[in-house]
Amino acid sequence: MPRDHTDTSMFPGLGGSEPAFALLEVLQKSLAELRPVDLQPGDVLIRQADASEWAFFLESGSLLVYSETRYGPVPLATIQGPRLVGEIGALAEIARTASVEAATSARVYEIDRARLVELARQSPELLVSAVRQLGRELESMNKAIALYTNALAALERRDFDAGIFDDLAHASPQLPEFSAAFARFADQITSKRRSQDELAGAALIQKSFLPKEPMMKLAGSGVEVQARMRPAREVGGDFYDYFMLDADRMVLVIGDVCGKGIPASLFMAVVVTSLRTAAREEADVSSTIARANARLCRDNTASMFATTFYGVLNLQSGLLEYCNCGHNAPLHLPAQGEPRELVATALPLGMLADRPMEVASVELARGDDLVLFTDGVTEATNPANEELGDNCVAEVVSSLRGRTPAEVVSGIFEAVDRFAHGAEQADDITCVLVRRRDLGV
């Protein structure tokens, strides 16, 4: 093993690179007096930040140049023999700016600074060669810096095109590894941006399947609806819907697709479309849910499903007929008294096609609220990884009694955020409130 030194006159090229015959002619006498050192792959020749007390003549083999950073080693270049390595740092007494190790089996000769200076005095060609190579490397570095600066600016402007990738592929020959790494970095950035653009498009598509307005007031019936959704990512699996089935009946829907991201958002769109179509094709809640479920189970190779609450509210009588397909139990909050849970009556949609869809009903009296939400509310966690839970949600809803629908929904979100206490939102959060006001109010 050689001594653990360090070098990097110029971190990419590391010194002169004159043709082999010129170097051999200048160093011929000295090499005969020096002992060769044979390196094995991985042997360290030069260590970054050490004093430059030696130069080396690489007779054969190749060396890897790399920068040592707090994040690990960064490859910069691979150099081939025969050539001098580290002579500029030794002549100028500059600390090594990079580390060098054997990439293959290699033979080097160690030349101390005093001998190197003497050789330079006796043979000005050696010094001229070093200065010439330094100039070449400075020119190459300047071009490389300009290229990478322009490339970074293009990334910032989001107009990084194929032409810049071609320039990077033919960048500084002294920095092949860095050029390749930068090209990979740029490719990853552009790929991620494409993904972000795709997610943004998916988010727009997802929003198009939700009601255009988060609030609806039905004149003459006293019914108000207020909704709010906050995805954990650009797109998610939560959904809600409300629309008029006829002059006297309104459909209310809230649900949560298993999974997250684009697949969940696509299945969400299918669920919403299936429910809307079935609602207009079938006469009652049970047959509507059965028809939508059959469609979702058909060709469902991904085995996705959606917890769903589907209800039809009679605006005149206040009767709500519903099927809770494995969803969080909505809270019926009467004008007086404790909240009542509308528990599950069926399995989630998309799971099994032949299971019965049981229907239940509840009457919303004047002054009553119906609060629907997804598990992003009840399963919100704090830094101690504790969940908010159903009981706390019921308490929050009760404490907001008498507030406007918008204030109730905002109050639920605020309660979730207070409980989370800065913890990252792990799931989509959706809340819909339906109020049947007294017509005299």
C-alpha positions as CSV (number, residue, x, y, z in Angstrom):
1,M,0.0,0.0,0.0
2,P,1.3,3.5,-0.8
3,R,1.3,6.3,1.7
4,D,-2.1,7.9,2.2
5,H,-1.4,11.3,0.5
6,T,-3.6,13.8,-1.2
7,D,-3.8,15.9,-4.3
8,T,-5.8,17.6,-6.9
9,S,-3.9,20.4,-8.5
10,M,-7.0,21.1,-10.6
11,F,-9.7,18.8,-9.2
12,P,-10.7,17.6,-12.7
13,G,-7.5,17.1,-14.6
14,L,-4.9,17.0,-11.8
15,G,-2.0,18.3,-13.7
16,G,-0.1,18.0,-17.0
17,S,-1.2,15.6,-19.7
18,E,1.5,16.0,-22.3
19,P,2.1,13.0,-24.6
20,A,3.8,10.1,-23.0
21,F,7.1,10.4,-24.9
22,A,7.5,14.1,-23.7
23,L,7.0,13.2,-20.1
24,L,9.2,10.2,-20.3
25,E,12.0,12.2,-21.9
26,V,11.9,14.8,-19.2
27,L,11.6,12.3,-16.3
28,Q,13.8,9.5,-17.7
29,K,16.7,10.0,-15.4
30,S,14.6,10.6,-12.3
31,L,12.4,7.7,-12.9
32,A,15.4,5.4,-12.9
33,E,16.2,6.6,-9.4
34,L,12.6,6.2,-8.1
35,R,11.0,3.1,-6.7
36,P,7.8,2.2,-8.5
37,V,4.7,1.7,-6.4
38,D,2.0,-0.8,-7.5
39,L,-1.6,0.1,-6.7
40,Q,-4.6,-2.2,-6.5
41,P,-8.1,-1.0,-7.2
42,G,-9.3,1.0,-4.2
43,D,-5.9,2.0,-2.9
44,V,-5.8,5.7,-2.0
45,L,-3.1,7.7,-3.6
46,I,-4.2,11.2,-2.6
47,R,-6.4,12.4,0.1
48,Q,-8.4,15.6,-0.1
49,A,-7.2,18.6,2.0
50,D,-3.7,17.1,2.7
51,A,-0.6,19.0,2.0
52,S,0.8,18.7,-1.5
53,E,4.2,17.4,-0.8
54,W,4.5,15.0,-3.7
55,A,3.7,14.7,-7.4
56,F,3.2,11.4,-9.0
57,F,3.9,9.9,-12.4
58,L,1.2,7.5,-13.5
59,E,3.0,5.0,-15.7
60,S,0.1,2.7,-16.4
61,G,-3.4,2.0,-15.3
62,S,-6.2,4.5,-14.3
63,L,-7.0,6.6,-11.3
64,L,-10.4,7.8,-10.0
65,V,-10.7,11.4,-8.9
66,Y,-13.5,12.3,-6.4
67,S,-14.5,15.0,-4.1
68,E,-15.2,14.1,-0.5
69,T,-18.4,15.8,0.8
70,R,-20.6,15.6,3.9
71,Y,-23.0,13.6,1.7
72,G,-20.4,11.1,0.5
73,P,-17.8,10.9,-2.3
74,V,-18.7,12.5,-5.6
75,P,-16.8,11.1,-8.6
76,L,-15.2,13.8,-10.8
77,A,-13.0,12.1,-13.4
78,T,-11.0,9.1,-14.4
79,I,-7.5,9.7,-15.6
80,Q,-5.3,7.3,-17.6
81,G,-1.5,6.8,-17.6
82,P,1.0,7.8,-18.6
83,R,0.8,11.3,-17.1
84,L,1.8,13.4,-14.2
85,V,-0.6,13.8,-11.4
86,G,-0.6,16.5,-8.7
87,E,2.4,18.4,-10.0
88,I,0.6,21.8,-10.0
89,G,-0.4,21.4,-6.3
90,A,3.1,20.3,-5.4
91,L,4.8,23.2,-7.3
92,A,2.4,25.8,-5.9
93,E,2.2,24.2,-2.4
94,I,-1.7,24.1,-2.6
95,A,-3.6,21.7,-0.5
96,R,-5.2,18.8,-2.3
97,T,-8.6,19.7,-3.6
98,A,-9.8,16.2,-4.3
99,S,-9.0,12.6,-3.5
100,V,-7.5,10.0,-5.9
101,E,-7.6,6.3,-5.7
102,A,-6.7,3.5,-8.1
103,A,-9.6,2.6,-10.4
104,T,-7.6,-0.4,-11.8
105,S,-4.2,-1.9,-11.1
106,A,-1.7,0.9,-11.6
107,R,2.0,1.7,-11.3
108,V,3.0,5.2,-10.1
109,Y,6.3,6.9,-9.2
110,E,6.4,9.3,-6.3
111,I,8.3,12.6,-6.9
112,D,8.9,14.8,-3.9
113,R,8.5,18.6,-4.2
114,A,12.3,19.3,-4.1
115,R,13.0,16.9,-6.9
116,L,10.1,18.2,-8.9
117,V,11.3,21.8,-8.5
118,E,14.8,20.8,-9.6
119,L,13.4,19.0,-12.6
120,A,11.5,22.1,-13.6
121,R,14.6,24.2,-13.3
122,Q,16.7,21.8,-15.4
123,S,13.9,21.2,-17.9
124,P,11.7,24.2,-18.5
125,E,9.6,22.0,-20.8
126,L,8.2,20.3,-17.8
127,L,7.1,23.6,-16.2
128,V,5.8,24.9,-19.6
129,S,3.8,21.6,-19.9
130,A,2.2,22.1,-16.5
131,V,1.3,25.7,-17.2
132,R,-0.1,24.8,-20.6
133,Q,-2.2,22.1,-19.1
134,L,-3.4,24.4,-16.4
135,G,-4.5,26.9,-19.0
136,R,-6.3,24.1,-20.9
137,E,-8.1,23.0,-17.8
138,L,-9.1,26.6,-16.8
139,E,-10.5,27.1,-20.3
140,S,-12.3,23.8,-20.0
141,M,-13.6,24.6,-16.6
142,N,-14.9,28.0,-17.7
143,K,-16.8,26.4,-20.6
144,A,-18.2,23.8,-18.2
145,I,-19.3,26.4,-15.7
146,A,-21.0,28.4,-18.4
147,L,-22.7,25.2,-19.7
148,Y,-23.9,24.2,-16.2
149,T,-25.0,27.7,-15.3
150,N,-27.1,27.9,-18.5
151,A,-28.5,24.4,-17.8
152,L,-29.5,25.4,-14.3
153,A,-31.1,28.6,-15.6
154,A,-33.0,26.5,-18.1
155,L,-34.2,24.1,-15.4
156,E,-35.4,27.1,-13.4
157,R,-37.3,28.5,-16.5
158,R,-38.7,25.0,-17.1
159,D,-37.4,25.1,-20.7
160,F,-34.8,22.4,-20.4
161,D,-34.9,20.7,-23.8
162,A,-33.1,17.8,-25.6
163,G,-30.5,20.1,-27.0
164,I,-29.1,20.9,-23.5
165,F,-29.0,17.1,-22.8
166,D,-26.9,16.7,-26.0
167,D,-24.5,19.5,-24.8
168,L,-24.1,17.8,-21.4
169,A,-23.4,14.5,-23.2
170,H,-20.4,16.2,-24.9
171,A,-19.3,18.4,-22.0
172,S,-15.9,18.9,-20.6
173,P,-13.7,15.7,-21.1
174,Q,-12.0,16.5,-17.8
175,L,-15.3,16.1,-16.0
176,P,-17.1,13.1,-17.6
177,E,-18.4,11.7,-14.3
178,F,-19.7,15.1,-13.2
179,S,-21.2,15.7,-16.6
180,A,-23.0,12.4,-16.4
181,A,-24.2,13.0,-12.9
182,F,-25.5,16.5,-13.8
183,A,-27.3,15.0,-16.8
184,R,-29.0,12.4,-14.5
185,F,-29.9,15.2,-12.1
186,A,-31.4,17.3,-14.8
187,D,-33.3,14.2,-16.2
188,Q,-34.7,13.5,-12.8
189,I,-35.8,17.1,-12.3
190,T,-37.6,17.2,-15.7
191,S,-39.2,13.8,-15.0
192,K,-40.4,14.9,-11.6
193,R,-41.8,18.1,-13.2
194,R,-43.6,16.0,-15.8
195,S,-45.1,13.9,-13.0
196,Q,-46.1,17.1,-11.2
197,D,-47.8,18.4,-14.3
198,E,-49.6,15.0,-14.7
199,L,-50.7,15.2,-11.0
200,A,-51.9,18.8,-11.6
201,G,-53.9,17.6,-14.6
202,A,-55.3,14.7,-12.5
203,A,-56.2,17.1,-9.8
204,L,-58.2,19.3,-12.2
205,I,-60.0,16.2,-13.5
206,Q,-60.8,15.1,-10.0
207,K,-62.2,18.5,-9.2
208,S,-64.4,18.4,-12.3
209,F,-66.2,15.4,-10.8
210,L,-67.1,17.3,-7.6
211,P,-69.8,19.9,-7.3
212,K,-68.7,23.2,-8.8
213,E,-69.8,25.1,-5.7
214,P,-68.9,24.0,-2.1
215,M,-72.2,25.5,-0.9
216,M,-75.8,25.2,-2.0
217,K,-79.0,26.7,-0.7
218,L,-82.3,25.4,-1.9
219,A,-84.9,28.1,-1.8
220,G,-88.3,27.1,-0.4
221,S,-87.0,24.0,1.4
222,G,-84.7,25.6,3.9
223,V,-82.0,23.0,3.1
224,E,-78.4,24.2,3.0
225,V,-75.3,22.2,2.0
226,Q,-71.7,23.2,2.9
227,A,-68.7,21.1,1.8
228,R,-64.9,21.2,2.0
229,M,-62.1,18.9,0.9
230,R,-58.3,19.1,1.7
231,P,-56.3,16.4,-0.1
232,A,-53.1,15.1,1.5
233,R,-51.5,15.1,-1.9
234,E,-52.2,16.8,-5.2
235,V,-54.8,14.2,-5.9
236,G,-56.6,11.8,-3.5
237,G,-59.3,9.3,-3.0
238,D,-61.9,11.3,-1.1
239,F,-65.1,12.5,-2.9
240,Y,-68.4,14.1,-2.2
241,D,-71.4,14.9,-4.4
242,Y,-74.9,16.4,-4.1
243,F,-77.4,17.0,-6.9
244,M,-81.2,17.2,-7.4
245,L,-82.8,13.9,-8.4
246,D,-86.1,15.7,-9.0
247,A,-87.9,18.8,-7.7
248,D,-88.3,17.2,-4.2
249,R,-85.4,14.9,-3.7
250,M,-81.7,15.6,-3.4
251,V,-78.9,13.0,-3.5
252,L,-76.1,13.2,-0.9
253,V,-72.8,11.3,-1.3
254,I,-69.5,11.1,0.5
255,G,-66.8,8.5,0.1
256,D,-63.2,7.4,0.3
257,V,-61.4,5.2,-2.2
258,C,-58.7,2.8,-0.9
259,G,-55.3,4.1,-1.7
260,K,-54.0,7.5,-2.8
261,G,-52.6,9.3,-5.8
262,I,-53.7,9.0,-9.4
263,P,-55.1,5.4,-9.3
264,A,-57.4,6.4,-6.4
265,S,-58.5,9.6,-8.2
266,L,-59.3,7.6,-11.3
267,F,-61.4,5.0,-9.4
268,M,-63.0,7.9,-7.6
269,A,-64.1,9.3,-10.9
270,V,-65.6,5.9,-11.9
271,V,-67.4,5.7,-8.5
272,V,-69.0,9.2,-8.8
273,T,-70.0,8.5,-12.5
274,S,-71.5,5.1,-11.6
275,L,-73.5,6.6,-8.8
276,R,-74.9,9.5,-10.8
277,T,-75.8,7.2,-13.7
278,A,-77.5,4.6,-11.4
279,A,-79.4,7.3,-9.5
280,R,-81.1,8.3,-12.7
281,E,-81.7,4.8,-13.9
282,E,-83.1,3.3,-10.7
283,A,-86.2,4.1,-8.6
284,D,-84.8,3.7,-5.0
285,V,-81.7,3.8,-2.9
286,S,-81.2,0.0,-2.7
287,S,-81.4,-0.6,-6.4
288,T,-79.2,2.4,-7.1
289,I,-76.4,1.2,-4.9
290,A,-76.8,-2.4,-6.1
291,R,-76.5,-1.3,-9.8
292,A,-73.5,1.0,-9.1
293,N,-71.8,-1.7,-7.1
294,A,-72.2,-4.3,-9.8
295,R,-70.6,-1.9,-12.3
296,L,-67.7,-1.3,-10.0
297,C,-67.1,-5.0,-9.3
298,R,-67.1,-5.8,-13.0
299,D,-63.5,-5.9,-14.5
300,N,-62.1,-4.6,-11.2
301,T,-58.7,-6.3,-11.7
302,A,-57.0,-3.8,-9.3
303,S,-59.4,-4.9,-6.5
304,M,-60.1,-1.3,-5.5
305,F,-63.1,-0.3,-3.4
306,A,-64.7,2.7,-1.9
307,T,-66.4,3.3,1.4
308,T,-69.5,5.3,0.4
309,F,-72.4,7.0,2.1
310,Y,-75.3,7.4,-0.3
311,G,-78.5,9.1,0.7
312,V,-81.6,10.6,-0.8
313,L,-83.2,13.5,1.1
314,N,-86.8,14.4,0.7
315,L,-86.8,18.2,0.9
316,Q,-90.4,18.5,2.0
317,S,-90.7,15.8,4.6
318,G,-87.0,15.7,5.8
319,L,-86.9,11.9,5.4
320,L,-83.4,10.7,4.5
321,E,-83.1,7.2,3.1
322,Y,-79.5,6.0,2.9
323,C,-77.1,3.2,2.5
324,N,-73.9,3.4,4.4
325,C,-71.4,1.2,2.5
326,G,-68.7,0.8,5.1
327,H,-68.1,4.5,5.5
328,N,-67.5,6.5,8.7
329,A,-70.8,6.9,10.4
330,P,-72.2,10.4,9.7
331,L,-73.6,12.3,12.7
332,H,-77.2,13.4,12.9
333,L,-77.2,16.4,15.2
334,P,-80.8,17.2,16.2
335,A,-81.7,20.7,17.3
336,Q,-81.8,19.4,20.9
337,G,-80.0,16.3,22.2
338,E,-76.9,14.3,21.5
339,P,-75.5,13.3,18.0
340,R,-76.7,10.0,16.5
341,E,-74.5,7.9,14.3
342,L,-75.7,6.6,11.0
343,V,-73.8,3.3,11.1
344,A,-72.8,1.1,8.2
345,T,-75.5,-1.0,6.5
346,A,-73.5,-2.6,3.7
347,L,-70.0,-3.4,2.5
348,P,-67.8,-0.9,0.6
349,L,-68.6,-0.5,-3.1
350,G,-66.5,-2.6,-5.5
351,M,-65.8,-5.5,-3.1
352,L,-68.6,-8.1,-3.7
353,A,-71.3,-7.9,-6.4
354,D,-73.8,-10.2,-4.9
355,R,-74.2,-8.9,-1.3
356,P,-77.5,-7.2,-0.3
357,M,-77.5,-3.4,0.1
358,E,-79.5,-2.7,3.3
359,V,-81.2,0.7,3.4
360,A,-82.0,2.7,6.6
361,S,-83.7,6.0,7.2
362,V,-83.7,9.0,9.5
363,E,-85.8,12.1,9.6
364,L,-84.1,15.5,9.6
365,A,-86.4,17.8,11.5
366,R,-86.3,21.6,11.2
367,G,-83.1,22.8,12.8
368,D,-81.2,19.5,12.5
369,D,-77.8,19.0,11.0
370,L,-76.3,16.0,9.2
371,V,-72.5,16.0,9.3
372,L,-70.7,13.7,6.9
373,F,-66.9,13.2,6.9
374,T,-64.1,10.9,5.8
375,D,-61.6,9.0,8.0
376,G,-59.1,11.8,7.5
377,V,-61.0,13.5,10.3
378,T,-61.3,10.7,12.8
379,E,-57.8,9.3,12.0
380,A,-55.9,12.6,12.1
381,T,-52.8,12.0,14.3
382,N,-50.7,14.2,16.5
383,P,-46.9,14.1,17.0
384,A,-47.5,11.3,19.6
385,N,-49.2,9.2,16.9
386,E,-52.5,9.4,18.7
387,E,-55.7,9.5,16.7
388,L,-58.5,12.1,17.1
389,G,-61.2,9.4,17.2
390,D,-64.9,9.3,16.8
391,N,-65.8,10.5,20.3
392,C,-63.7,13.6,20.0
393,V,-65.3,14.4,16.6
394,A,-68.8,14.0,18.1
395,E,-67.8,16.4,20.9
396,V,-66.4,18.9,18.4
397,V,-69.7,18.8,16.3
398,S,-71.8,19.2,19.4
399,S,-69.7,22.2,20.5
400,L,-70.4,23.9,17.1
401,R,-74.1,23.7,17.5
402,G,-75.8,26.9,16.5
403,R,-73.0,28.1,14.2
404,T,-73.6,28.7,10.5
405,P,-72.9,25.7,8.2
406,A,-69.7,27.3,6.9
407,E,-68.5,27.9,10.5
408,V,-69.3,24.3,11.5
409,V,-67.2,22.9,8.6
410,S,-64.4,25.3,9.3
411,G,-64.6,24.5,13.0
412,I,-64.1,20.8,12.3
413,F,-61.0,21.5,10.2
414,E,-59.6,23.8,12.9
415,A,-60.2,21.1,15.5
416,V,-58.3,18.6,13.4
417,D,-55.4,21.0,12.9
418,R,-55.2,21.8,16.6
419,F,-55.1,18.2,17.5
420,A,-52.5,17.4,14.8
421,H,-50.3,20.2,16.3
422,G,-48.1,20.4,13.2
423,A,-48.0,16.7,12.4
424,E,-48.1,16.1,8.6
425,Q,-51.5,15.4,7.1
426,A,-51.5,11.7,6.2
427,D,-54.9,11.4,4.6
428,D,-57.4,13.4,2.7
429,I,-59.9,15.3,4.8
430,T,-63.4,15.9,3.6
431,C,-66.5,17.2,5.4
432,V,-70.1,17.9,4.2
433,L,-72.8,19.5,6.4
434,V,-76.5,19.4,5.5
435,R,-78.8,21.6,7.5
436,R,-82.6,21.7,7.4
437,R,-83.4,25.1,8.7
438,D,-86.7,26.3,10.1
439,L,-88.4,28.2,7.3
440,G,-89.2,31.0,9.6
441,V,-85.5,31.7,10.3
